[in-house]
């Protein structure tokens, strides 16, 4: 049996001169896609993230995991994550 985990990863651009560049925010997992999409939208709307990646990770009962599938890239992201 497989289950899907939806993961939201936020990215924020460094706002201080000393800490320029991109910073990865904490990941958050969801059991369903809709709450994950809503969380991603809130991160952007509240200005907590400049960009967000939404991915699905399929997990098997024996804890084997398939490669994550990128479902959406929203906002501004680091160059290496641009589609």
N, C-alpha and C positions, 0 to 999 in steps of 0.2 A: 504494500500500500504506500502511496506517495502523498505527501502534503506539500503545499506551497507556502513559502514564507516571502512576504513582500517587504523589501528593505528600502528605506529612505535614507539617503546620504546627502547631507547639506555641505556646501562649500561657501566660505566667506573670504572676501578679499581683505588682505591686511590693511588696516586703516592707520596704523602708526608707522612713522618713518623708519623706525628701527626694525620693525617686523613686517616688512613688505612681503608681497607674494600671497599665495593662497593658503588657507587653513581649512583642514577637513574637520567638520563638526561631528559630533557623536552620531552613530548610526542608530536607527530605530526600526524594529521589526513589527510587522502586523500579520495577522492570520488571513486578512481579506484585502482585496485591492482598493476598494473604495475608501476605507479609513486611511490607507497609505497615501492615496492621492490627495485627500483632504489635508493631511498633515504636511505634505509637500507644499501645497498651496498656502497654508498658514505660515510656514517658514518664510516664504517669499513675500507674502503680503505684509507681515510684521517686520520685515527688514532684518530678520535674524540670519538669513542666508542670501547670498547673491545668486546662487545657482543650486539646483537639486537634481540628483539622479535617482530615479525610481527603478528598482530591479526586482525580478522574481527569482527565487532560489527554490528548486524542487528538491525535496528531501525524501529519502526512502526510510522505511522502518529500521533498517540496519545502519542508519546514519550516513549512508553514502549520499553524496550531493552531486547533482548535475551542475554544469557550468551555469552561472547566473545569466539571466536574460534581461537586457536593458529594455525597459518598457517606455521610459520617457527621460528626456534631458530638458530641464526647464531653467530659464534664466541664463545668467552668464556663468560659464564654467571655465576651469583651467584649460589651456590649449590642448593638452594631452587627452582630455575627456570629450572634446568636441566631436560630434558624429561625423 
